[in-house]
Amino acid sequence: MAEIIWKTENIELTTVGIDIGSSTSHLMFARVHLQRNTQMLSSRFLIVRRDILWRSPILLTPFLADYTIDANRLRTFVEECYRDAGLAASDVDSGAVILTGEAIKRRNAEAIAQIFASEAGKFVCASAGHRLECVLAAHGGGATAISRHTHKTILNVDIGGGTTKFALIQNGEILGTCAVAVGGRLIARDHDGALARIEDPARQLARALGIDLRLGEGINDDDLDRLVRAMSEIVIDVILHNEASGIAKDLLLTTPLATGVTPHLISFTGGVSEYIYGRESELYGDTAWLLAERILAAFSSGRIGIEMLDPGQGIRATVIGASQFSVQVSGKTIHLPEQLDLPIRNVPVVFPKLALDRDFDAGSVAAAIGAAMQRIDADDSVPIALGIRWHGDPYYARMRELAVGIAQAAGSGTRLPLILMVDGDIGKLLGHILEHDLRVSRPVISIDGIQLHEFDYVDLGEVIHPNNVVPVIIKSLLFPGR
């Protein structure tokens, strides 16, 4: 009897997190313990413990001669990892695949998707642009959790093979992000010292320095030193909030990092961080260790006068998987267009920072939604769900102001459905205002009665009649410290 009661209140899942990037790929298996939230007779399960079961070796992401990812080699790597971990595909309850850099390009993403096609129902697949990479690294490395618990402002610097991502975090909330095309594997040499890899940003930087880089030829020590020094200066200038100019400005991949807040601590993640924290000493023919030496010198000389923090994850600063697919049913006050193809699967949820507990206007709503969409590199190729936490009475004037702001930010430009996920019982009225009063050109799906969080993905099922409700399957990305 005790075991039966325990099983009704507790769930244990085996989950996998798979990170596929331009330079490296790796995965890890974890066991997650979820426990029912007993407050207010809730049916929601909360994560109470997560344990890493097995970490893969780091694979240099395999590419074919035409610079597309070698999906067959990648498939073999994943299969070997399952076998070495002592797990079969059937042992894994859920998982998350994060694609970054070259992996998110259409041909590569489609090839990678085929590897996990048989597990499509259990996996979340997220394509991360530059800004979302900044956010994922900050969460995956543990910097956001440390900031939240210590109330310290932290600048997380994720230095990978091709890019460096910055995230400024205050009280666990990310204030700003920035990315530059500087990394530890922009060039790589073979065993004979000849250049076997030259990325476009390295060519740009070399041209600006008057260095001639050619595949199959070597690079002398002086030129290599100048190239690495220039890379490190770009990273250090962002840390010190120095304004980018010249080639540094050309290598910005996003808008500059917002100034005005000085961090208490700096943490590093990504492959180069393994050299910064002394966890890696092996050389791979690239410039990662040289870049790390330059950055360490800036700290030891006092040029960077901020304390360095080791968040603990380094190159593995990513998701550890996805939580149980919890199922919720919408409220009855929902709005659906007359013609709608359901189900819709794997829709990322983004939460604009809306201050709906006080007076607001459409302009502030539109600005908040625009910033949130930019934060996850949203475009018009895939549907996005706006998560809205409603406060106050549903007076028409307030509802219309909210709807006008939504319409201004996301009301046109695509025929993809405009999906709203609201926690309060205002879905039907909000959807009606958008479709009939404001006549937005997109189909409007407004679902209420759903509790969601950042980094949730949702599947919207077919309408259940005669109740007129929609089942919503929620899949949450898991991080080591979340």
N, C-alpha and C positions, 0 to 999 in steps of 0.2 A: 504493500500500500504506500509506504514512504517513497519508494522508487517511482510509482505512478504519479504521486503528487509532485515530486521533484521535476519529472519530465514535463508536467503541465506548466510549470513556472520557469523552466530553464531550457535553453537550446544551445547545443554546441555544434559549430560548423567548421569545416575545413575549407579554407579559401586560398586563392592564389592571386598574386599581383605580378603582372608582366609589364616590363618597361622596355620599349623598343625605340631607340633613338638613332640619330645620324652616326654617332661614333660607337656607342656600346649598347648592349642589350643584356638584360638579366631578369631573373624572376625569384620570387620567394613564396613559400607556403606558410600559412599561419593557421592556428586554431583559435576560434573566437567563441567566447562564452557570453550568451545573451540571457538576461533575466527579465521577467515581466515586471513592468513598473506597477507596483501595487497601489500607488496613490490614486485616489478618485476612480477606482475600479477600471483603470486604463488597460487596454489590450495591447499596448505598445511595448515592445521589448527593447531594453537598453543594454549596451555593451558594458560588461563589468570586468572583462579580462581578455587580453589577446596575447598569445604566445607565438613567437616565430619558431616554426618547425624545421625549416631547411632553407638555406640560401644557395643560389646557384653560383658558379663561377661567373666572372664578367666576360662576355663574348664581345669581341670587336665585330660590330654589325657587318655581316657579309654583303658585299655588293657584286653585281655582275659587271661585265665590261661596259655596258651601256648606262651604268650608274643607277640601275634599279636594284632594289634589295633582292638578294638571293633567297627567295621564299622557301625553297627546298632545304637549303642549309639551315635556315631559321627553324623550320619544322623539325628537322633532325635534332637540333639543339633543345627544343622544347620537349620532345619525346625523351631524349636522354635525361633531362632534368627530372621529369616525372619518374623515370625508372630509378635514377640514383636516389631520389627522395623516398623510394619505396611506396609510391602512390600510383594508382590507376586513375584515369579520367573520371571513372564512376565514383571515386572516393572524394572528389572535390565538389562541394556544394555550390560554390559561387566563385566568381573571379572578376578581375578588372584588367583590361589591356590598355595601356597608355601609349599613344603614338606621339612622337615629337620629331621636329626637324624634318629630314628627308622622308621619314616614315609616313607623314601625313599627306604627301603628294598622292594624287588619285591612283596612279598605277600601283604604287607601293601599298597604299592602304587597302586596295582591293585584293592584292595578292596575300597580304597578311590576314585579311578577313577570312579568306578561304581556309587558313590554317585552323581557325577556331569556329568554322561554320557549324560543325556538329555540336558545339557547345553554346550556340548562339543564345539559347534561352536562359543560360546560367551566367553569361558574361556581360559586363558593361564594357563597351569599347569607346574610349574618349580620345579624340584628336586634340592635342594641345598646341595652340599657337604660342607666340612669344609671351604674352601677358599671362595666359593660363599656366604656362610652364613656371613662371615666377611664383605664382600662387601655390602650385602643386609642390614645388621644391621647398617653399617655406613651411607648408604643412607637413610634408613627408619627412623633412629633416628634423622636425621637432621644434623649430624656432617659434612658431605661433603658439604652441602649447606652453613653452617656457615663458614667452612674453605674457601670456594670459595669467599664468600662475605667479609670476614675479612682479608683474606690473611694470616691467622694464620695456623700453623702446629698443628694438633690435633691427639691425639691417642684415638681412640674409643675402649672401652673395653666392650664387650657384654657378660655378665655373665648369662647364662641360667641355666637350670636344670641339664644338663649333660656335657656341655662344656663351655669354655670361649674362645671368639673369639676377636682377636686384629686387628685393621686396622689403619695404619699410613697414615694420609691424609695431603697433602700440596697443598695449593691453589685449593682445591676441587678435587685433583687427588690422588688416592690411590697409595702410594709408595710401601707398603708391607703389608702382612697379616700373621697371625699365629693363631693356635688354639691348646688348651691344654684340656685334659680330666679332667677338674675340673669344678664343678657346684654346685648349691645350693640344688640339689635333688638327689645326688648320693646315699644317704641313706634317708630313711623316716621311721618314727615311727607311730604306730597306737595310738588310744586313751589311751591304757594301757601302752604305752611306749615301746612296743616290736617292733623290727625291721620288717617292712613290705616290705621294698624295699632295696636291696643292689645291686648296679651296679658294673660291673667288675672293673672299675677304683678305686672304693672305696675299693674293696677287695685287689687290688694291693697295694694301699697306706697303708691299714691297716696291711697287711703282712709285709711291709717294716718297720712299726712302732712296730711290735710285738703285734698287737691288733687282737683279735679273734672276727670276726663279724659272727653272725648266725641269720638267719631268725627266727622270733618268740621269740627271746630272747632280753633282754635289752642291753644297752651300758652305762657304768658308766660315770659320768661327766668328770672325768680326761681323759679317753680315747677319749671321744667326743671332749674335748678341744684340745687334741693333734692332732686329725684327722683334725679338722677345721683349726688349726694353720698351719699344713702342706699344706693344700689346699691353704690357703691365701698366704703363702710364695711363692708358685709356681706362682701365679698371680702377686704378687708384684715384684718378680724377673724379670718377662718378662717386666713389666712396667719400671723397673730400668735398663733394658738391661743387666742383669746379666746372665752369661752363664749357661745353664741348665746342671745339672749333677745328677747322681743317679736316684732315682725314678722320679724326675722332668723331666729328659730326656726321661724316659720310657713313660711318659704320654703326650709327645708332639705328636700331631696328624698331624702336618705339619712340614716343615722346620722352624727353629727359625726366629723370626722377624728380619729383616735387621737392623743393627745398623748404626750409622753415622749421624742420624738426630734426634735432641732432640725436642720434641713437646713443644709448648707454653702452650697448654691446654690438659687436659684429660677429656673425657666424658664417661659416663657409660650408657649402655642400657641393656635390658634383665630383667628377673624377679628379680634378686638380686639388680638391680639398684633402684627398687621401695623402698627397705629398705635403700639404701645408701642416697637417696634424701628425705627420710622421708614421702613418699607418702603411704606407706604400714606399718601396725603395726600388722595385724592379722598373727598368726602362723599356719603353715600347717604340722607340724610334721617333717619338713626337716631342713637343716642347712643353708638356705638362709640368715636368719637374723644374724646368728652367723658369717657367711662369710662376710657379709656387715659390721658388727662391727669391724672385724679385719682390713678390708681395710680402713675404716674411721679412725681407730687409727693410721695407717701408715701416713695418711695425717695430722692429728692433731699433731702428734709428730714431724713432719718435715722430717720424713724419706723419704716420697715422697714430694719433694719440688716443685711440679708443680701445677699450679692453676687448680681446678676442675670446669668443666662447665656442666650445666644441659642442654642437647639438647632438652628436653621436651617430648620425646616419651616413654622412658623406655621399659617396657615389650611389648609395641605395636610397637616396631621399626621394621616395615615391610612395605609391599606395601599396598596402599589403594585401589588398583584395577588395571584395565587396561584401557587405553584410547580407544577412538573410533577406530574401525578397518578401518584405512584409506587405500585406494586402490591406488596403482600406477601401471603404465604399463611400462615394461622394454623398453629400447632402442631397435633398430633393429639390432645392432651389438652385438648379443649374441652368445654364444656357448653352444650347447646341444649335448649330446651323441646320437648316432643313436637309441639306445634302452633305453628308460627312462620311468619309471612309474610315471606319474603325476596324481593328485596333491600330493605334500608333505606338511605336515602341522606341525605347532608349532615348527619351527626350530629356536633355539636361535642364535642371531647374536653376534659375538665377534669381537672387534676392536683391532688388534695388534697395538702397538705404532711404526708405520713405519715412518721414516723420508724420504719420497719420494720427498721432495722438494729440496734435495741436493744429492750429490753422496752417493750411498749405495752399499752394496754387498750382495750376497746371504746368507752369514753367519749371518749378522745382521738381515736380514729378517726372517730367520729360527728361530733365537733366540727370536725375538719379537713375532712370532706366538706361539712358545712353551710357552713363559711366559703368553700370553693371554689365551691359552687353559688351562694352569694350574690354572689361576685365577678363572675360572668357573668350575674347577674340571671336564673338558671334558674327556670322554672316548670313546671307539669304539662302544658303544651300541646305540647311537642316533646320527643323523647327526647334524653338526654344520656349520653355515654359517660364512665365514670370510668376515668382512666388510673392504673394502679398499678404502681409499680416495686418488685418484691419483693426482699427481702434475707433471707438466712439459710435454714435448713432448713425444709421444709414439714411440721413436726410438727403433729399434729391440733389440739393445744391453741392454738397460735399461729394456725393457719388459722381455727379457730372464733372466736377473739377478733376477728380481722379481719372475719369474716363477720357477727358480731353487731353490730359498729360500723357496717358497711354497711347492715344491715337497720334499725338504729335511725334512720339518717339518710335512707335512700331506699327503704325496704322496702314502703311502703304509700301509699295516697292517690291512686294512679293505676293504670290498667291498661297504661300504656306499658311496654315492656320495660325491665328493669334491665340495662344493658349495661356489662360490665366488660372492659377491655382491659389485659391483664397481659403484662409482658415475660418473666417466668419461666414454667416449665412447671407451673403450678398451676391452670390454668383449670378443668379438670374437677372437681377436688376442691373448689375454692372454690364453684363453681356448685352442686355436689351438696349441700354443707352449707347453702347459702342456700335451695334449693328443698325438700329433703327433711328436713333436720334442723330448720331454723328455720321452714320452711313460709311463706316470704314470699309475699304475695298476687300479686306481679307476675311475669310471665314473666322468667326469668333467662337472659341470654346472656353467657357467660363465655368470652372468646377469649384465648388466650395465644400467646406467640411473636411479638408485634408490637412494633416500636419506634416510639414516638410522642413528640410534643412538644406543649407548650402552643400553642394557635392552630392545631392540626390539626383537620381535618374528615374523617370517614371514611364510605365506602359499604361496607356489608356485602353481599357477593354470595351467591348460592345455594350450598348445600352441594355440594361436589364428592365424588361417590361413585366407587369404594368407599373412597377415602382418608379420608373424613369430615373434610375441612378446608374452611375458608371463605376465599375471596379477599377481601382488604381493600384498597380503593383509598383512598389517603391524599392529601389536598389541604391544603397548608399556606399560611396567610396570610403574605404577605411585607411587611416594613417596610423603610424606607430603610436602617436601620442594623442589621438583623437578619441 
